[in-house]
Amino acid sequence: MLKKHQESISCLMDATEALLSAMEKYGMDPEALSKTPEFVVLVHFLKAIIDGKMEIPNHLSDRISELADTLDIDKITGSTLH
């Protein structure tokens, strides 16, 4: 299980670095951005998603799965991101 946790953290670091790099490309300050509460929440969500896919117990990933259908974000916003 320790190996899975290490892989999860490495994946999270790579994903977070890629996000910040992409945002910097569009003129956002990665240092300032990484300190915002919204970005902190995003990182926790990313960790929950990664843990869920790697079958690592994470209460947040369980909660997100429960809420995903209830929230139906695509219908609320009227569009999808993909």
N, C-alpha and C positions, 0 to 999 in steps of 0.2 A: 504494500500500500504506500510505503514511503516513496518508492520510485514513481508511482502515479501522481503523488502530490508534487514531487519535484518537476515532473513533466508539465503538470497543470500550471505551476508558477512560471516555468520557462515560456509556455505558450502565452500566458497572460502578459508577460513582459514583452514578448515579441509583438503581440497584438496591440498593446498600448503604445509601444514605440512606433509602430506603423501608423496608428491613428494620429498621434502627435506629429509625425513627419508629414503626413498628408495634409493636416490642418495648417502646418507651417508653410507648406507650399502655396496655400491660399491666403497668406498674410497674417495668420494668427500666431500669437506668441505662445509657444508650447509651454514655457515655464509658467506664465501667468494662467494659461488654460488648465494646466494640471492641478492648480490650487483651487479651482472653482468647485463649489459643492456639486454642481451638475456632473462634472467630470469624475469626481469621487464616486458618485452613484453609478455612473456608467461603468467604471472599473469593477465595482461590486457586481453589477449585472453581467459583465463579461466573465468574471470569475465563476459566477453561478452557472452560466451557460457552458463554459469549458468543463467545469466539474460534472455537470449533468451528462455531457457527452462522453466523459471519461469514466463514468459510473463511480464517481467519488461522492459520498454523501455530503449534501449541502442543503441546509434548510431553505435558503433563498431560491435555489433552482427548483425545489419542490413547489414552493409558493408561486413562482413565476409560471410554472406549468399549469397550476390550478387556475391562475388568473388569466392566462392567455386567451382562452375561449370567451371568458366573461367580458374582458375588456374590448375585444374585437376592434382593435385600433384601426385597421384598414377601413372599416365601415364608418367609424367616427370621423376620420380625416377625409374620407371620400376618395382616397387613392392609396396605392401601395408604393413601397420604395423599390421594389424589384420589377 
